[in-house]
Amino acid sequence: MKGINFPVKLRDISKFEELNNISINVYGLESIFEDNKMNIRKNDCNHIYTTTPTTQLRIDKYGREIPKNILQFENFERQMMVPLVVYADFESVLKPIQTCEENPGSSYTNKTFMHEPYSFSYFMKCSFDNSISKFQLYRGPDAAKIFVSTIESDLKEIYNKYLKHAVPMIPLTAAAAEEQSFQDANFCGICGKTFEEDDARVRDHCHLTGRVRPGAAHSVCSLNYKLPNIIPIIFHNIGGYDCHLFIKELCVPGVKVYVLAQNKEK
């Protein structure tokens, strides 16, 4: 390994990953097993106690018994496609600004222009009815403020009209293909597990269209298979630039804004 000494130092791990096209995770701890408990000592915290997994049974969120030492996916409702997603972008102009007189006796930064948002566009893509999809474009002053008010108005309108209340299931006839699919189903269409004799099977339907989904589902799976309560808004380069243009407009009285920041600038 050119440029890497062994044993490999922490600062050389990135080089090792690049040369071998792999990803490496490094964990540092001291552990002592006592009474089936692991006493973990870290330099930056107090002692942490955890129990090692066993074959003892536990009840998952769907009421099934599974061994504690088996980790498996349970949040099947998160596989549901979001009903609406927004793709947005900003454009700015360089506005000349007045600056201070240069001081040749010390280092300085000479600011000559300020980025001012001048236009935005966003596309709302609906996953269950394309007629609801919408494109919005604006050019002019106060672009950041108008963006927040416009997109908020559009999202509230769509939510109140299409997402707030569940659409009842469309009635089926005995000869309907969905009914035959329900009768022939051997496994749950949500979690994928085979039906047991005492499992309660139900017809599951889309709460946005009223259409019955093919097959059958466990009763508990159907109850938990709910619409996502978020509407993703995807920006181009929001962490590096765009968020600086409009984030202050979100900070209004009565509204809480939670930011998952990487650092003070992003």
Phi and psi in degrees as a GROMACS rama.xvg file:
@    title "Ramachandran Plot"
@    xaxis  label "Phi"
@    yaxis  label "Psi"
@TYPE xy
-69.2892  130.25  LYS-2
81.9866  6.14109  GLY-3
-124.941  127.855  ILE-4
-97.9903  149.544  ASN-5
-113.106  139.071  PHE-6
-65.6105  148.93  PRO-7
-69.8961  131.09  VAL-8
-84.505  159.883  LYS-9
-58.1579  -38.3853  LEU-10
-69.4183  -16.1246  ARG-11
-95.9722  -0.231554  ASP-12
-63.4173  -40.1349  ILE-13
-60.9488  -38.3996  SER-14
-64.0612  -44.4454  LYS-15
-60.8578  -41.0859  PHE-16
-62.7773  -43.9441  GLU-17
-66.2587  -40.2264  GLU-18
-71.0294  -27.8539  LEU-19
-110.574  1.32381  ASN-20
54.2004  46.4241  ASN-21
-134.237  168.071  ILE-22
-115.6  134.292  SER-23
-121.845  130.621  ILE-24
-109.767  131.909  ASN-25
-115.147  126.686  VAL-26
-119.965  134.757  TYR-27
-121.496  117.607  GLY-28
-160.819  163.218  LEU-29
-117.692  128.971  GLU-30
-128.165  145.238  SER-31
-135.935  125.199  ILE-32
-86.0775  126.509  PHE-33
-140.269  117.362  GLU-34
54.8006  47.3743  ASP-35
63.959  18.2469  ASN-36
-119.104  143.57  LYS-37
-101.859  118.429  MET-38
-93.182  106.496  ASN-39
-100.873  123.632  ILE-40
-107.203  126.332  ARG-41
-121.108  154.183  LYS-42
-71.1463  -26.2291  ASN-43
-107.443  14.4591  ASP-44
-156.439  173.13  CYS-45
-78.9116  -178.008  ASN-46
-64.8409  139.897  HIS-47
-118.414  132.15  ILE-48
-113.839  134.677  TYR-49
-143.102  153.003  THR-50
-98.9038  131.919  THR-51
-68.5019  142.436  THR-52
-62.7012  146.35  PRO-53
-128.478  179.718  THR-54
-85.4795  5.42245  THR-55
-62.5622  147.895  GLN-56
-83.3829  147.95  LEU-57
-132.98  161.885  ARG-58
-98.0242  122.1  ILE-59
-81.3997  -178.475  ASP-60
-67.5151  -12.9148  LYS-61
-103.433  10.1967  TYR-62
82.5973  11.948  GLY-63
-96.5965  150.78  ARG-64
-90.9254  122.87  GLU-65
-136.166  151.329  ILE-66
-62.6029  146.031  PRO-67
-66.5275  -27.6114  LYS-68
-88.5547  10.6432  ASN-69
-112.408  119.482  ILE-70
-102.142  121.531  LEU-71
-142.728  159.751  GLN-72
-68.5692  130.452  PHE-73
-122.536  -23.0156  GLU-74
-84.2895  66.9374  ASN-75
-64.2494  -26.1018  PHE-76
-64.8196  -20.842  GLU-77
-80.4309  -1.99653  ARG-78
-82.0909  -12.489  GLN-79
-69.8928  134.792  MET-80
-67.1471  135.736  MET-81
-64.8199  141.255  VAL-82
-69.0691  -24.2052  PRO-83
-147.967  137.967  LEU-84
-136.844  144.393  VAL-85
-117.97  133.296  VAL-86
-113.635  123.451  TYR-87
-135.013  158.919  ALA-88
-157.434  152.188  ASP-89
-117.012  155.125  PHE-90
-131.199  146.859  GLU-91
-127.428  164.026  SER-92
-118.337  154.591  VAL-93
-91.2552  114.62  LEU-94
-100.319  120.302  LYS-95
-61.548  142.263  PRO-96
-131.212  156.253  ILE-97
-76.5899  146.952  GLN-98
-132.935  170.453  THR-99
-80.5525  159.898  CYS-100
-71.5571  138.723  GLU-101
-65.7088  143.205  GLU-102
-114.494  101.379  ASN-103
-67.7297  -11.1164  PRO-104
-85.2461  -4.90153  GLY-105
-150.809  164.835  SER-106
-72.6877  150.817  SER-107
-157.743  162.455  TYR-108
-116.509  124.987  THR-109
-100.629  103.477  ASN-110
-87.3907  123.168  LYS-111
-114.745  -25.2668  THR-112
-135.546  156.484  PHE-113
-126.224  135.561  MET-114
-76.2573  121.625  HIS-115
-120.386  119.151  GLU-116
-61.2622  129.725  PRO-117
-121.461  -22.7377  TYR-118
-151.141  155.405  SER-119
-148.78  161.137  PHE-120
-148.377  150.035  SER-121
-149.133  151.391  TYR-122
-122.865  120.418  PHE-123
-94.1196  115.678  MET-124
-104.876  118.617  LYS-125
-93.8118  133.604  CYS-126
-87.0933  -17.9359  SER-127
-112.958  -13.1429  PHE-128
-154.457  104.325  ASP-129
-66.1433  -18.3958  ASN-130
-68.4528  -18.6252  SER-131
-82.5661  -21.1216  ILE-132
-56.7115  146.77  SER-133
-148.922  140.515  LYS-134
-113.887  135.742  PHE-135
-130.148  132.505  GLN-136
-133.313  137.559  LEU-137
-141.133  137.497  TYR-138
-132.387  128.809  ARG-139
151.662  -172.865  GLY-140
-71.9016  162.606  PRO-141
54.7499  39.9529  ASP-142
-61.809  -40.9709  ALA-143
-63.7891  -45.5558  ALA-144
-65.3185  -42.1864  LYS-145
-69.6242  -33.1946  ILE-146
-59.7954  -49.0814  PHE-147
-62.2598  -45.9466  VAL-148
-68.9758  -37.596  SER-149
-69.9761  -47.6922  THR-150
-68.9225  -33.0859  ILE-151
-64.9067  -42.1452  GLU-152
-64.0949  -43.739  SER-153
-64.9645  -42.6149  ASP-154
-67.9183  -39.3798  LEU-155
-64.2695  -39.8607  LYS-156
-63.4092  -45.5516  GLU-157
-66.3615  -41.7147  ILE-158
-61.5577  -50.1006  TYR-159
-65.8046  -29.228  ASN-160
-88.9934  -35.2359  LYS-161
-122.567  -25.944  TYR-162
-109.471  -19.8023  LEU-163
-67.8526  -39.8306  LYS-164
-119.154  138.274  HIS-165
-73.222  138.759  ALA-166
-82.3095  129.292  VAL-167
-62.544  155.667  PRO-168
-67.5887  135.828  MET-169
-67.6115  127.155  ILE-170
-58.6619  143.214  PRO-171
-109.92  153.827  LEU-172
-101.678  163.357  THR-173
-61.8409  -26.9546  ALA-174
-91.826  -1.05147  ALA-175
-65.9832  146.973  ALA-176
-64.3366  -35.5374  ALA-177
-63.6647  -36.1275  GLU-178
-67.2993  -41.1059  GLU-179
-65.8871  -38.1647  GLN-180
-63.3843  -37.0883  SER-181
-65.3106  -43.6301  PHE-182
-66.9811  -32.3567  GLN-183
-88.7437  -7.42952  ASP-184
-67.7787  133.253  ALA-185
-109.214  -11.4046  ASN-186
-141.172  160.469  PHE-187
-73.441  132.62  CYS-188
-74.7235  -7.51261  GLY-189
-102.398  -56.2161  ILE-190
-91.6325  -17.2186  CYS-191
82.7689  0.676118  GLY-192
-83.6935  148.158  LYS-193
-68.5433  142.681  THR-194
-71.2857  134.511  PHE-195
-92.6723  167.83  GLU-196
-60.8311  -36.394  GLU-197
-95.3619  8.13957  ASP-198
-74.5566  138.195  ASP-199
-85.1494  116.204  ALA-200
-98.0231  138.5  ARG-201
-134.611  163.089  VAL-202
-87.8735  127.406  ARG-203
-105.815  139.882  ASP-204
-135.238  160.164  HIS-205
-75.9113  125.666  CYS-206
-77.4715  -3.31952  HIS-207
-99.4336  -33.4587  LEU-208
-113.387  -21.0976  THR-209
85.6432  -6.21958  GLY-210
-74.8494  140.501  ARG-211
-76.0544  134.699  VAL-212
-78.0056  147.467  ARG-213
-60.5953  149.931  PRO-214
79.8507  -154.597  GLY-215
-134.082  171.177  ALA-216
-143.717  153.838  ALA-217
-61.8667  146.671  HIS-218
-59.6806  -45.6037  SER-219
-67.8778  -33.3922  VAL-220
-66.7955  -42.3062  CYS-221
-64.1253  -38.6044  SER-222
-66.4958  -33.3561  LEU-223
-88.099  -11.338  ASN-224
-83.6637  76.1559  TYR-225
-105.104  159.935  LYS-226
-64.75  141.071  LEU-227
-60.4219  142.316  PRO-228
-98.1037  25.748  ASN-229
-129.374  156.406  ILE-230
-123.283  105.617  ILE-231
-66.436  137.927  PRO-232
-120.794  113.324  ILE-233
-103.211  123.056  ILE-234
-109.409  149.804  PHE-235
-80.5277  117.611  HIS-236
61.3664  40.67  ASN-237
-69.0152  -35.1251  ILE-238
-70.9359  -28.9831  GLY-239
-95.3093  -23.8481  GLY-240
-150.599  -56.2111  TYR-241
-59.0502  -34.054  ASP-242
-64.5197  -27.5486  CYS-243
-65.7127  -21.1097  HIS-244
-79.9664  -28.9908  LEU-245
-133.543  -4.75296  PHE-246
-62.0637  -32.3693  ILE-247
-66.1166  -27.4199  LYS-248
-71.8398  -17.3217  GLU-249
-78.9139  -20.7038  LEU-250
-84.8128  81.984  CYS-251
-117.466  156.697  VAL-252
-56.1091  135.014  PRO-253
87.9527  -1.23307  GLY-254
-119.45  128.878  VAL-255
-98.7572  130.433  LYS-256
-115.044  122.942  VAL-257
-109.361  127.302  TYR-258
-117.92  130.306  VAL-259
-98.0647  87.8215  LEU-260
-92.5273  146.458  ALA-261
-83.0386  -39.6232  GLN-262
-157.632  -168.687  ASN-263
-70.5241  -20.1944  LYS-264
-99.5818  -24.4274  GLU-265
